[in-house]
Amino acid sequence: MRKIKDLDVNELHKVVERVKFLRSMGCSYGKIVDIIADEYRLRLSKATVIRWCKGTHDPFNRIKRIVTEPSPELSYVIGVYLGDGSIHRKSNGKYLIKLKVIDEEFAKAFAESLQRLGVKTTVGLESDSTRVDRFYVEGSNKTLFQLLSSSKETLFSLSERYPVQFLRGFFDSEGFPTVNAGKTFDVKVGVVNSDVQVLKFAKKLLKELGIRSRMVKLYSKGHEFTIRGEVYTSNVDMFVLWISRFGDVVSFYENVGFTATRKSEKLRRAIELKESYPPAEAIRRWLIEYEKRGRGYVKRANLFKPPINSQREGAAGGSWPSPGGVWYGKDTREKEG
């Protein structure tokens, strides 16, 4: 038997209206309790029914109303939730929507979307000696918690009216640009997730925007990888959705893009070099600005103090992207933030 706190807002509305209707038909309070228990598998006290019928208590007083109709903000929040976001119901009655990421711009964008939906949020910086510092976003709202707890089909239907915002939220969470500056100069965009259903939905929305992509398995359950010297074992199969053709990468950058500066600037600069120079020159200029670490590239710390022989070239080559960025390779670090 359920309790009132187990109901979502829409179901609670139905129960309250049903209670009032039964009372208007002459049913006793005790009889109403039995009918509601039978029809809704819901345990109501006789005192609660009396208060509802007499109007001395409004069960919605403690529920913060938010916008749950399809909107750009809701699509973005759903995209983030299906990536790095999470929800948690606490024993004190709070229904939390949470996010922890390394990019301040991303954290602020998520917080602003929550606030526009009507959810009061807190943003802060969490320091941890065992890993990089992360920005956290935390809001509490039962209605949004229950909406995000819905089936993926429901979340997809709410998101598809605003595909760009959903994709932005999802790629902000799980996506990354990657550059090959070896024998050739190539740039791709990927997004990693273990849920094939979510990746197929993202692929569908990309296709509707004219952006082609392909999904491949990144690694299988049981795969071992190392993060900061610690060996971990994956308990799921992991997949990556690649946007590989250069025209599609450009279209992604122009129509979807990343919120985080370190991702957006890395992608922008790689596209700029590939469009403007032959491969060898693009590689040379890229390596002036970025250095190889592991399987990926990060911004050089001495970017604004380039070698003497590159100072003139740097000035002629346009603006330098702002410093920053973390290592990206083909493991779970790709999807951090």
CORBEL-V664039 format. One record per backbone hydrogen bond with DSSP energy under -1.0 kcal/mol. CO is the residue of the C=O (numbers start at 1). NH is the residue of the N-H. If there is no record, write none. Layout:
[[CO NH] [CO NH]]
This chain:
[[2 43] [3 6] [4 7] [8 12] [9 13] [10 14] [11 15] [12 16] [13 17] [14 18] [15 19] [16 20] [17 21] [18 22] [19 23] [20 24] [21 25] [22 27] [23 26] [28 32] [29 33] [30 34] [31 35] [32 36] [33 37] [34 38] [35 39] [36 40] [41 2] [45 49] [46 50] [47 51] [48 52] [49 53] [50 54] [51 56] [51 57] [58 61] [60 63] [71 75] [72 76] [73 77] [74 78] [75 79] [76 80] [77 81] [78 82] [80 83] [80 85] [86 98] [88 96] [90 93] [94 90] [95 141] [96 88] [97 139] [98 86] [99 137] [101 135] [103 107] [104 108] [105 109] [106 110] [107 111] [108 112] [109 113] [110 114] [111 115] [112 116] [113 117] [114 119] [117 67] [122 138] [124 136] [126 134] [128 131] [134 126] [135 101] [136 124] [137 99] [138 122] [139 97] [141 145] [142 146] [143 147] [144 148] [145 149] [147 150] [151 155] [152 156] [153 157] [154 158] [155 159] [156 160] [159 162] [162 166] [163 167] [164 168] [165 169] [166 170] [167 171] [168 172] [169 173] [170 174] [171 175] [174 192] [176 190] [178 188] [180 186] [186 180] [188 178] [189 243] [190 176] [191 241] [193 239] [195 199] [196 200] [197 201] [198 202] [199 203] [200 204] [201 205] [202 206] [203 207] [204 208] [205 209] [206 211] [207 210] [214 242] [216 240] [219 238] [220 223] [223 234] [225 232] [227 230] [230 227] [232 225] [234 222] [238 218] [238 219] [239 193] [240 216] [241 191] [242 214] [243 189] [245 249] [246 250] [247 251] [248 252] [249 253] [250 254] [251 255] [252 256] [252 257] [260 264] [261 265] [263 267] [264 268] [265 269] [266 270] [267 271] [268 272] [269 273] [270 274] [271 275] [272 276] [273 277] [278 282] [279 283] [280 284] [281 285] [282 286] [283 287] [285 289] [286 290] [289 300] [291 298] [293 296] [296 293] [298 291] [300 303] [302 305] [307 310] [308 311] [310 314] [311 315] [312 316] [313 317] [329 331] [331 334] [332 335] [333 336]]
